[in-house]
Amino acid sequence: MKLVFVICFGLALSCATFREGNVSYQQIEPSTTAKKSISFVVTGQVKLNTNEPVPQNANALGSWANVVKEEFTSSSLFSAVKNNEKSTDLSVDINIQNNGRFNPGLSMLTGLTLYLFPSSATDEFVVDATFKNKSGKEIAKIQKRDSISTWSHLTLIFVFPFKSLPSELAQCQKDLINSVLVEANAKGILK
């Protein structure tokens, strides 16, 4: 019984996730001018292969909203960061498009061969940020994108501890939101 458990556990960990790395985390220089308050709203869609986009589930949007709140707050660019409030100096609508691509046949073959035959899946994240002033007038749009690919193969059991999906996804989210802030700050949108 222990052997079956060890084999199942090993197969579950025979995946590794790699980032394309279009964006990287950058330090943001704090503003010397008076800081404004900002409100954010996060929306999103998921599109698998060639299917029509569907709304993202609440857990995924909550994860993105947490990253936005954390990155905006830690940037020290704002006097206050609020979620979906109208009483702020600036607002930003952040739309997350998750374009997923995978081959269902290869995925099934990977499972049937107990991960001897490799397969992969790719998630491309497109972040569209629309900044608005207090009166609701659009002042700027910023788009950033990055992707992660998850490979499944028996030999990747040794790579999993260093390239797990949750850790790579969290870093990708953080880097994307950070790059939006870096560009917005550089363009003077936040002043």
C-alpha positions as CSV (number, residue, x, y, z in Angstrom):
1,M,0.0,0.0,0.0
2,K,2.9,2.4,0.8
3,L,4.4,1.7,-2.6
4,V,1.1,2.7,-4.4
5,F,1.0,5.8,-2.3
6,V,4.6,6.8,-3.2
7,I,3.9,6.1,-6.9
8,C,0.7,8.2,-6.9
9,F,2.4,11.0,-4.9
10,G,5.4,11.0,-7.3
11,L,3.1,11.1,-10.4
12,A,1.2,14.0,-8.9
13,L,4.5,16.0,-8.6
14,S,5.8,15.1,-12.1
15,C,5.1,18.6,-13.4
16,A,7.2,21.7,-13.7
17,T,6.2,25.2,-14.6
18,F,8.3,27.7,-16.5
19,R,7.7,31.4,-17.2
20,E,8.2,33.1,-20.5
21,G,9.5,36.1,-18.6
22,N,8.2,39.0,-20.6
23,V,8.1,41.2,-17.5
24,S,10.3,41.2,-14.4
25,Y,9.9,42.8,-11.0
26,Q,11.4,46.3,-10.7
27,Q,11.9,48.5,-7.7
28,I,9.6,51.6,-7.8
29,E,11.0,54.9,-6.7
30,P,8.6,56.6,-4.3
31,S,7.0,59.8,-5.5
32,T,8.2,63.1,-3.8
33,T,4.9,64.9,-4.7
34,A,1.7,64.6,-2.8
35,K,0.3,61.1,-3.0
36,K,-3.2,60.4,-4.4
37,S,-5.6,57.7,-3.3
38,I,-6.6,55.0,-5.8
39,S,-9.4,52.5,-6.1
40,F,-9.2,49.3,-8.2
41,V,-11.6,46.8,-9.7
42,V,-10.4,43.5,-11.0
43,T,-12.4,41.6,-13.7
44,G,-11.3,38.7,-15.9
45,Q,-12.1,36.1,-18.5
46,V,-10.7,32.7,-19.3
47,K,-10.4,31.3,-22.8
48,L,-9.3,27.7,-23.4
49,N,-7.9,26.9,-26.8
50,T,-10.4,28.3,-29.4
51,N,-13.5,28.4,-27.1
52,E,-15.3,31.6,-26.3
53,P,-14.1,33.5,-23.2
54,V,-16.0,32.9,-20.0
55,P,-15.8,34.9,-16.8
56,Q,-13.0,33.9,-14.3
57,N,-14.1,32.3,-11.1
58,A,-14.2,34.2,-7.9
59,N,-11.1,32.5,-6.4
60,A,-8.9,33.5,-9.4
61,L,-10.2,37.1,-9.3
62,G,-9.7,37.2,-5.5
63,S,-6.1,36.0,-6.0
64,W,-5.5,38.8,-8.5
65,A,-7.2,41.4,-6.3
66,N,-5.0,40.4,-3.4
67,V,-1.9,40.9,-5.6
68,V,-3.1,44.3,-6.8
69,K,-3.8,45.5,-3.3
70,E,-0.4,44.2,-2.0
71,E,1.6,45.7,-4.9
72,F,-0.2,49.0,-4.9
73,T,0.1,49.4,-1.2
74,S,3.8,48.3,-1.0
75,S,4.7,50.7,-3.8
76,S,4.3,53.7,-1.5
77,L,2.9,55.6,-4.5
78,F,-0.5,56.1,-3.0
79,S,-2.0,57.7,0.1
80,A,-4.7,55.0,0.2
81,V,-5.5,51.9,-1.9
82,K,-9.2,50.8,-1.9
83,N,-11.1,48.1,-3.6
84,N,-14.0,49.3,-5.7
85,E,-14.7,52.7,-4.0
86,K,-15.7,55.9,-5.8
87,S,-14.3,58.4,-3.3
88,T,-10.7,58.3,-4.5
89,D,-8.5,60.6,-6.6
90,L,-7.7,57.9,-9.2
91,S,-9.3,54.6,-10.2
92,V,-8.0,51.7,-12.3
93,D,-10.0,49.0,-13.9
94,I,-7.8,45.9,-14.3
95,N,-9.0,43.2,-16.7
96,I,-7.2,39.9,-16.7
97,Q,-7.5,37.7,-19.8
98,N,-6.2,34.2,-19.3
99,N,-5.7,32.5,-22.6
100,G,-5.1,28.8,-21.9
101,R,-3.8,26.3,-24.5
102,F,-3.4,22.6,-24.2
103,N,-3.9,19.4,-26.2
104,P,-6.5,17.2,-24.5
105,G,-5.3,14.1,-26.5
106,L,-1.7,14.6,-25.3
107,S,-2.9,15.2,-21.8
108,M,-4.9,12.0,-21.8
109,L,-1.9,10.1,-23.2
110,T,0.3,11.5,-20.5
111,G,-2.0,10.2,-17.8
112,L,-2.6,6.8,-19.4
113,T,1.2,6.2,-19.8
114,L,1.7,7.3,-16.1
115,Y,3.6,10.4,-17.3
116,L,6.1,8.5,-19.5
117,F,4.8,10.5,-22.5
118,P,5.1,14.3,-21.9
119,S,2.5,17.0,-22.4
120,S,2.3,20.7,-21.7
121,A,-0.3,23.4,-21.1
122,T,0.3,27.2,-21.5
123,D,-1.5,30.1,-19.8
124,E,-1.0,33.5,-21.3
125,F,-2.0,36.4,-19.0
126,V,-2.9,39.7,-20.6
127,V,-3.4,42.5,-18.1
128,D,-5.3,45.6,-19.4
129,A,-5.2,48.5,-16.9
130,T,-7.4,51.5,-17.6
131,F,-6.6,54.5,-15.3
132,K,-9.3,57.1,-14.7
133,N,-9.3,60.4,-12.8
134,K,-11.8,61.4,-10.1
135,S,-14.5,62.4,-12.5
136,G,-14.2,59.1,-14.3
137,K,-12.4,60.3,-17.4
138,E,-10.0,57.8,-18.9
139,I,-6.4,59.1,-18.6
140,A,-4.3,56.1,-19.8
141,K,-4.4,52.4,-20.8
142,I,-1.5,50.0,-20.1
143,Q,-1.3,46.5,-21.4
144,K,1.2,43.9,-20.1
145,R,1.5,40.2,-20.9
146,D,3.4,37.1,-19.8
147,S,2.9,33.4,-19.9
148,I,3.6,30.2,-18.0
149,S,3.9,26.7,-19.4
150,T,3.5,23.6,-17.3
151,W,5.1,20.4,-18.6
152,S,4.1,17.0,-17.3
153,H,6.6,14.2,-17.5
154,L,8.0,11.6,-15.1
155,T,11.5,13.0,-15.1
156,L,10.3,16.4,-13.9
157,I,9.7,15.0,-10.4
158,F,13.1,16.4,-9.5
159,V,12.3,19.8,-10.9
160,F,8.9,20.3,-9.2
161,P,10.2,21.6,-5.8
162,F,11.9,24.4,-7.6
163,K,9.4,25.1,-10.4
164,S,5.9,24.5,-9.0
165,L,2.8,26.0,-10.6
166,P,1.7,27.9,-7.5
167,S,5.0,29.6,-7.0
168,E,5.5,30.5,-10.6
169,L,1.9,31.7,-11.0
170,A,2.3,33.9,-7.9
171,Q,5.5,35.5,-9.2
172,C,4.0,36.0,-12.6
173,Q,1.0,37.8,-11.1
174,K,3.2,40.0,-8.9
175,D,5.5,40.9,-11.8
176,L,2.6,41.8,-14.2
177,I,1.0,44.1,-11.6
178,N,4.4,45.6,-10.7
179,S,5.2,46.3,-14.4
180,V,1.8,48.1,-14.8
181,L,2.7,50.4,-11.8
182,V,6.3,51.0,-13.1
183,E,5.0,52.1,-16.5
184,A,2.2,54.2,-15.0
185,N,4.7,55.9,-12.7
186,A,7.2,56.5,-15.5
187,K,4.5,58.1,-17.7
188,G,3.3,60.4,-14.9
189,I,-0.2,58.9,-14.8
190,L,-0.2,58.7,-11.0
191,K,0.7,62.3,-10.3
